[in-house]
Amino acid sequence: MASYNFERALSSMARERLEISEIGEMIRLVKHHGAISFTAGEPSADLMPALQLKEAFGDVFDDPSLLGYAGSVLGYPDLREWIRDWMRDDGLLPDWVVASDIMITCGSQEGLSLAGEALIDPGSYVLVESPTYMEALLSFRKQGAVCVGVPTDEHGIVVEPLETVLKSKNIRFLYSIPNFQNPSGYTASAERRIEVLDVLRKYDVPILEDDPYHHLSYDGETPPTYIKLSGGDARVVYLGSFSKIVAPGIRCGWMIAPASLMTRISSLRVNACLDLPSVLQRGLLNYLSRIDVKAHIEGLNSVYRRRRDALLSALDRHMGGMGFTHNRPGGGFFVWGNVDGIADMTDFARYAVASEKVGVIPGSVFFAPGAADQTSIRLSFAKNDEAQSEEGCIRLARAVKNYRKGSL
Ligand SMILES: Cc1ncc(COP(=O)(O)O)c(C=O)c1O
């Protein structure tokens, strides 16, 4: 019997607006070739607190009531209160935020998706940084958004072109990753954030602030959040995540939104999955309540700082003088570079992983259509110790040399 062909039954969204993640493909190729990887924006497994999580999660089953459907669509109340207190103590929140403005999400990725569902119609314009997080582009485009890139420099979004777009188009929201941005590594300065907020207020446009790297700061204080700076006007929806500071596999993040939006987002959540597992949220809360969170984050930062410095010095040693330039991120996982004389970085990345067994992400995947910078490249240092970065850069330099020779 011929099997049913689901192509015929697909929605126009599934048929026309779902795109394959080039990052996922590069990560697959890295595994396939057993390559040294500068690809994944994922924390290092050796820094994930497996033993403490095992204990914290084991104790969850002392309370069998957690095995029923959750009482709250927003997520486990005690965890939401913990997040509010933690962020408030760090001075990251405006006064209006109470625990019922916080929803636990399946990573900040779910927050992006829910916000997109609530705020985007097919054809809506969404402003994104140039470059920006690729999975956000895919998620917004799935909803039918037309993503418009705004230029950034080492201080954040450049205000003049931002205002030009705001003047000419009806923008639904600005999506921004202000700290240790994925992919560029840049952090918006406090002054620039204030200027951006002022312009958005003028055109009455909200911000979706995605802040998963907030705590991974290696050179000093992180500037104030947009949500704090926006104060009482509550035009910022904030996304946080435990993926980079605890473990991405627990899939736990949070969204902060004013009540007028949160009621809609709650309905979307019920619609999609009723609620998220209470056992998971209780386990995470057990863990967070038993550790010194500040000391834990300082420990992570001292390792990642060393890894960043190792990659930067290996790049300078092996790629210096080859038409390669790069920035120096103050935190997060990513170094952003440019390689002269390579017209198609996607083709180069495939060549490098297959021939020299080193994985990188071509920068072009991080841009809204029409804005791509073809010579840029993203390198993650999160998972590599000094020796791996050294060997990875030797391979990368060889790949650049041989690729250029081959394309003469
Ligand atoms: C900017 C940005 N937003 C969101 C995410 C998704 O993270 P989560 O694991 O919290 O869903 C990532 C992950 O790499 C990211 O870099």
The ligand as a Gaussian input file, in Angstrom:
#p B3LYP/6-31G(d) Opt

LIG

0 1
 C       20.804000      35.063000      21.860000
 C       20.212000      33.742000      22.227000
 N       18.910000      33.684000      22.537000
 C       18.327000      32.534000      22.886000
 C       19.048000      31.357000      22.929000
 C       18.322000      30.101000      23.315000
 O       18.725000      29.682000      24.568000
 P       17.892000      28.718000      25.478000
 O       18.732000      27.505000      25.667000
 O       17.660000      29.471000      26.738000
 O       16.607000      28.403000      24.768000
 C       20.402000      31.357000      22.609000
 C       21.173000      30.114000      22.595000
 O       22.258000      29.996000      22.101000
 C       20.998000      32.588000      22.257000
 O       22.293000      32.682000      21.941000

